[in-house]
Each structure stands twice: as structure tokens, then as C-alpha cells.
Amino acid sequence: MVFTQTTTIKSALMTIWHDAKQALAEMSGKARALHIFWLAGPFILLIERSPADLWLTFLALAFVARAIIYKQGAWLSVFWVRAAFAFWAVTLLSALLSDAPAYAFGEAFIWIRFPLFAMATLFWLGTDRRLLYAMMLSTALGLLVMCGILSAELLIEGQKGGRLSWPYGDLVPGNYVAKVGLPVFTVMVALAVSMKSRIAGVAGFVALFTMLISIMTGERINFLIRACGGMLAGLLWKPIWSRYIGLVVIEVLAVVLLFTAAPDVGNRYVDTFIAQLPTGDHSVYYKTMAPGMMAFEQNPILGIGTANFRNMCVDIVGDLPNLQCHPHPHNYYIQMLGETGIIGFIFGTVFLWSIIITLFKAGWRNRENVVLATAWVVPFGLFWPIASSADFFGQWNNIFMWSAVALALGALNLAPDNKDVT
């Protein structure tokens, strides 16, 4: 699917639909069922964490089984794949040498399913670009459904403590909007500032609508990921500068008007956010992150063990009154330092940033394709080091995050030479 100035919304949707049907028709029954199951993922993620985890885990294990049966191992030579397994090995070692090896080893062992799902998307499920574009469309539709659900919640129940919770009953829907929807959101922004046809207006309107919904979820870091990711993506694919500046101005005005109409929302995103920046022990984020650094100081080589922070934080903090214990220290890199030590931190950082660099290089070489040109923004935003973040080894966060990273990595299959895939 190539977007040009003459591409219309109808022609784009019809092309994706017909191409996907043709691609599925060319497959065997078993392969067709597995790919349809994959394409249904964005809607399965709307249900709850257990069905979503089952979807992701099943496809990851199916990929491994398929690779073993058909003796397909070329993907193991790719650098970021090797980096993932090397980091996994460190997490397992850290777990075995910790004070709670059984729990930590179990958490470390099953974590690999998330990178495996990304590998499955890149090296199997998304190798046919027709189906990859279909997955982009499925993700866009899932994002719109989620925004519709949250709009209904706003009308029927309103916010709860400045947050939204539908359809999960937990305060996490902003994770879906920001993370699952990030690959298609960046493409929509890029199209909005680059195209002269009606598709630009529709893309800009939908992007703005999802931004407003993201604000109303009350999840500030997720909103910043989308806002900064969108502005960066807009610069990467043939931007019309007047259009780019206009879109930024419209989004800023929309946010200002929303904050004016709903001062409680504005206070949460501005005054409270600034007051809580981790610059001292007055900040709740400082109080939450500091125990992670204390865990690193006590166990600098291999940390306290993968995912052990949630159970050991109280003992680590001791009687210090200014610190708070949470299941994780709210920063991926601090969590890696505390739970896997300096060795895990190095291996983990190399792993995460090798994904970013791989996508950046491919996008730079293939700037004609809007999906590939903007794909690196997804892991760049999700793995940004100086941000508050969810549990790096936790279930719900990883389901959202790796579904987005997997789709971004799948964009490598859109490169003419597939240089970064094999």
C-alpha cells in the first residue's frame, strides 16, 4: 500500500481489504486461522488481560514450535534477537542467585513471551505486507472502538479521581490508547501533515480526537508519549511545514480549551504534574523511584532478582519515612538496575536500543514508506529512559507495549530489500 497525493480513503481501505482477503486465500487452512487470530488481536486486547495474554502467548509459542518443526533458525542471527535472549539469560541468572529464586525465576522465565511475540510478528505473521497493512487497519479500528468506549464512560459515569477505567475496570485504558494505538497514531499524524487529499483531513481529525480521549484518561505519561511521538512522526515523512505548524497549533488550542473547560483536568496535567517531578523527596515519584536505586546499591552486580522488588521493597527501605513501596519503581531502567544489577542494565539497554536503532536505520533508508519511516518512533517513545513507566516485567503493561513494538518491527518487512529482517 503506497500513499500518494491522489490516494483516497475509500481506495486505501478497499485495497487493504481486498489484498488481505487475497493473502489469506493463498494460505492453508491452519495458517489462515492463525493469521486471522493474529489480526483479531487489537479487539481481544479490549476484553481483559487474561484473553489478551493468551492471544499473545499462544502466537509466541506457535512461532517457536513452527521454527523447530520447519528448522527455521535464520532469525536467531539478527542482533536485537540475540540481545533479547542474552538479556533474558541475565534475568534468569539474577533470579537464581536472589533471595527468592523460585518466584523470581518464574517471572523471568515467562517474560520472554513478549519479545518472542515481536519476533513472531516480524519473522512469520507479518512477512506478507498485505497482512501487515491489514493489522495496521485492525489496530486503527480497535483504537477507535476504545475511544468510543471511553467517550461513553465520560458521558455516563464521568472520570473517577481524574481517571477513566472502562472497559477493564482498572485505571489502564490510556495504556491501550497510547501504546497499542501508537503505531497507527504516528502514521495518521504523518499523513495529516503531508497529504493534500481528503485523507489528510480525516487522519488529522482522528488523531486529534484520540489525543483528547488520551487526555481524559488522566494518564499523563501516556499522553506525553503520544504528543511527543506524534510531533516527531510528523517530521519524518514529507511534511508540508504550514500543515505541520497548523496541526500543532490546533492541537495546542484544543488542549488549552479543554483545560479551560475542565480545570481539574488541567490541574492534573500541569500544576500537579510539575509538583510531582522527581527533583527531591517532596515528590511521590522520587519516593517511589529511590527504593529502586537503593536495591541497586545493595546488590550492584546482579540486583535483587527479577520482579523481586514488589516483595522486597519494604525490607530495602527499612525505617526511612520519606520513601514509598510500590510493586515496581516506576522507571524501566531503575527497575533493571535494582532487579538485575549493572549487568542486567547493560544487557537490557543494549536490547531495547538495538530495536530502536534497527528501525531507525531501516526507516532512514526507506523514507518513501510512511509506515516504515515512522516505525522507530514507537519503541523510542516507549523505551525513553527519563520517564515514569509501568512494570517492565509485568503482564498488563507488556501486553500493551509489546503489541505496539511488534507491529513497529513488522514494518521492516515493508523494506524492498528486507535487509534488517534476515
N, C-alpha and C positions, 0 to 999 in steps of 0.2 A: 504494500500500500504506500504510494508516494503522494504526498500532499503538494499540490501546485495551487497557483492563484485562481485556477478555474475549477478546483475541486469543490463540489457542493456537499452539504450534509447528507442528502439522500444518496448521492452516488457513493460517498465514503462508506455509509452504513450498509448499503446493498452489496458493495464489493466485499466488505469484510464478511458479511453473512454468507454470500454465495461461495466465497473462497473457503470458508471454514467448512461448509457442508461438503464441498468437493474433497477437501483434505481428509475429512472423516470417512467419506465414502470409499476412499482409496485404502483404508486400513482394514485389518482383520477385525472380527467381532470383539475379541478381547482387548486389542489395542484401542479400538474405538470407544469401548466402555470406560477404559482408564482415562483417556483424554477428555471425554465428556465429564467424568468425575472431577478431573482437574479444573476444567472450565467452570464448574459449578462452585468452586472454592469461595469466591467473594460472597456468595449467598449463604454458604454453610457457615462462614465466619460471622454472619449476622445472628446465628442461633444462640450459641453459648460456647464456652471454652472447650468442653469435652468433645462435642462433634467436630469443632474446628481442629483440635489436636489430633483426633482420629483421622481426619482428612489428610492433614499434613504428614503424620507419621506413617500412614498406610502407603502413601505415594513415595515417601523416602525409602521405606523398606522394599517396596516393589522395585524401585530403581536399583537397589543393591542386589536383590535377587536376580533381576534381569541381567545385570552386569556379570554376575557369577555364572549364570546359566549360559549366556552367549559369549563368555570370556572376553568381555569388553573392558579393558583397563587403561586405554589411552588417556582418559580423563584424569587419571591419577598423576599424570606428568605435569599438569597445569600448576603453576606456582601457588596461586591462592588456595587451591585444593590441598596441596601438601602442607601449606601453612596452617590450614584448618585442622588437619589431623595432628600436626605437631603440637599445636596449642591444646588440642584435646588430650594428647598424651601427657602434657604437663598438668592439666587439671586432674587427670586420674592419679598421677603420682602424688600431687599435692593432697588429694583426698586420702590416699592410702597411708600417708605419713602424718595425718592430722589426729587430733584427739577424739574425733568421732568419725572413724573411717567408713563405717557401714553406710551411714546416711550420706556423707559427702561423696563417696564413690558412686552410690546410686544416682545422685543428682548429676554428677559429672558424666556418668556413662550415658544417660538418656539425653543429655543436652545435644549430642552430635546429630540428633534427628533434624535439627533446624538447619545447620549448614548442608546436611545431606539433601534436604528438600530443595535448597537452592541449586545444588549440583544436579538433582533430578530435573529441575526446570530447564537448566542450561543445556545439559547433555542428552536429554531424552524428550521430555514433554514439550519443550518449546523450540525444538530444532526446525520444525516446519513454520516458517514465518507467517503463513496463513493462519495457523492456530495461535501464534503469539499475538497477532493483532486481534484475534477473537478474544484472547484473555484480557487484553487491554480494554476491549469493549465491555466484557463481563465485569471487570473491575470498576469501570466508569458507571455502569448500571447499578452495581452494588453500592457504590458511593452515593448515588442519587437516592436509592432506597433508604440508606441510613439517614441522609439529610431529611428525607420526608418523614421518617420515624421521629427524629429529633424535633422537627417542626411541630409535629402532632403533640409531642410531650410538652413543648413550650406553650402551646395553646390550651392543653387540657390540665396539666399539673403545674407547669412553670418550673423554674430552677429550684434545686434543693441545696441550700447553702452555697449558691453561686455555681452549681454544677448540674449536669444532666446525667441520667442513668439508663434511659431506655436504649435498646431492648434487653439489656443484660441484667438490670437490677443493681449493677455496680457502676461506680463513677469512672467508667473507662471508654465510653463511646468516642471520645475525642481521639483515642488511640487508633480506632478504625479510620476515622476521617483523615487524620494526619498521616498515619503510617501506611495502612493498606491502600489508601487513595493517592498517596504521594506520586507514584509513577505516572498516573494519568493526569493528576493536577499539574505537574510540571509541563507535560505536553500541552495541556489546554492553555496555560499561560503563554507558552512559546507560540502556539498558533494564534492566540489573540493579538499578540504584538507584531506578528509577521505577515499574516494573510490579509488580503484586501477584499476577500469574498465574505459572504454571509456567515461562513463557518467561523470567522474570527469573532464576530459579534456574539454568536451562541457560546463559543468557548469562553469568551471573556465574562459573559453573564453567569454561566455555570460556575466558573472559577470564583467569581465574587460571591455568589450565593453560598458556596461551600465554605468560603472564608468566614462569612458572617455566622454560619452554623458552628464553625470551629470556635469562634469567639464565645458563643453562647454555651458551649460545653464547659467553659471555665477552666480548661486545661491549657495553661499559659505556655509551657514549653512546646507542646504540640502545635499551638497556634504560631509560635515563633518559627518552628521548623517549616511550616507551610509558607508563612510570609516571606522568610528569607530564601527558602528554596524556590518559591515562585519568582521572586525578583531575579535570582541568579539564573534560573532557567530561561527567563525572558531575554537574557543577553546572549544566549548560546546559539540561536538558530535564526539567522537573517532578520534581526529586529528592525522594525521601522521606528526610528527614535521618537518621532512625535507620538506614535501609538504607544510606545513603551512608557513615555513620560505621562501620557494621558491616563493609561491604566493605573499607574502608581498613584496619580492624583485622585482618581475616582475611588480607589481602594482606601486611601488615607481619609478622604472625605466621608466615605461610608462608615469607617471605624469611628471617626470623630462624632458623627451624627448619632451612631449607636451608643457611644459612651455618654453623650449628652442626654439622650432619651432614657438611658438606663444607667444612672450614676453609680449604682452598686457594682455593675459590671466594669465600668471604667475604673473605679477604685481598686478592684481586684487586679486589673491588668496594669495599672500604673502605680498608684501610691503603695499598695500592699506589696507589689512585686519588687519595687525599689527598696522598700524597707526590709525585705527578706533576702536580699542579695547576701551571699556568704562572705561578708567582709569582716565579721567579728562574731563574738559569742552572743550578740543580741539577735542574730539571725537563726531561724529554725533550720535553714539549710546547713548552716555552719554546724549547728548542734547535731545534725543528722550525719553529715559527712565526716566530721572529725573522728568519730569512733572507727571508721574505715581506715584512716591513716594511723590510728593507734594500733589497730590489728596488724598493719604492715610493719610498724616499728617493733612490735613484739615478735613477729615472725617474718623477717625481711626476705628470706630466700624463697620459700615455697608457700608462705601465707598460712592461714589457719585452716585451710581446706575448702574446697569448692562448696559454696552455698551454706557454709557453717556460720556465717555472720549472724543470721537470724537467731541461732540458738546460743551463740557465744557472746553476743554484744554486751549483755548485762555484766558478765564477768570481766570483759575487757574494759568497760567504762569504770567499773568499781563504784566508788562513792563520789565520783565527780558530779556535782549537781547541775552543771551547765550543759551536759550532753544528753542526747536522747537516743534511744534504741528503736530502730525500725527493722523490718526484715532485710533491708539492704541499705547501703549508704548513699543511695540516690545519685550515683555517678558511675558509669561503666568502668572507667579507668581506675578510680579509687577502689571500686569493688574488686577488680582484678588484682590490684596491689595487695589489698587486705586478705583476699581469699586464696590467691595463687602466688603471691610474692613477686619479687622483681623478675624472676624467670617467667612466670605466667604473664606478667605485664608486658614484657618484651615480646614474647611469642604471640600474645593476644593482639597487641598493637600492630605487629607486622601482618598478622592475618587480616584484621579489619581494613587496614590501609592498603593492603595489596589488592583488595576488591575495588576500592576507590580508584587506585592508580590504573588498574586494568581497564575499568570502564572509562576513565578519563582519556586514556590513550586511544581507545577504540573510538570514542566519541569525537576526539580531535581529528582523527584520520577520516571520519565518515560524517562530516557535518551536514551533508545533504539530507540525512535521515533524521527527522525531528525526534523520534523515539530514542535512537541511539545517542544522538548529540546531547540529550538532556538526562540520560540514564544515570550518569555518575553523580548527579545532584542528590539522588535518593540515598545511597549509603553515606555520602558526605554529610548530609543533614542528620541522618540517624546516628552516625558514629562520631559526631562533633564532640571533641573532648571536654570543653568547658561549658557543660550544660547539665542541668538536673535530669536524671533519667530513671527509668524503672529498673527492675531486677534483671541483670544481664543473664542470669541462669534461670529466670522464672518462666513459667508456662505461658501466661496470657500475653505478656509483653513480647516474647519471642515469636509467638504465632503471628501477631500483627506485623512485627518488624521484619521477620524473615520472609513472609509472603511478599512484602514490598521489595526486599533485596533480591529475592529470587526472580521476580518479574523484571527488575532492572538488569540483572545478569543475563536473563534470557534475551535481552536486546542485542547481545553480542552476536546472536545468530542472524541479525539483520545486516551485519557487515558483509560486503561482497566476497572477501577472502576468508572469513571466519578465522582469522589469524589468532585470535585470543581464545578460541574455543578448544582447539586441539594442540 
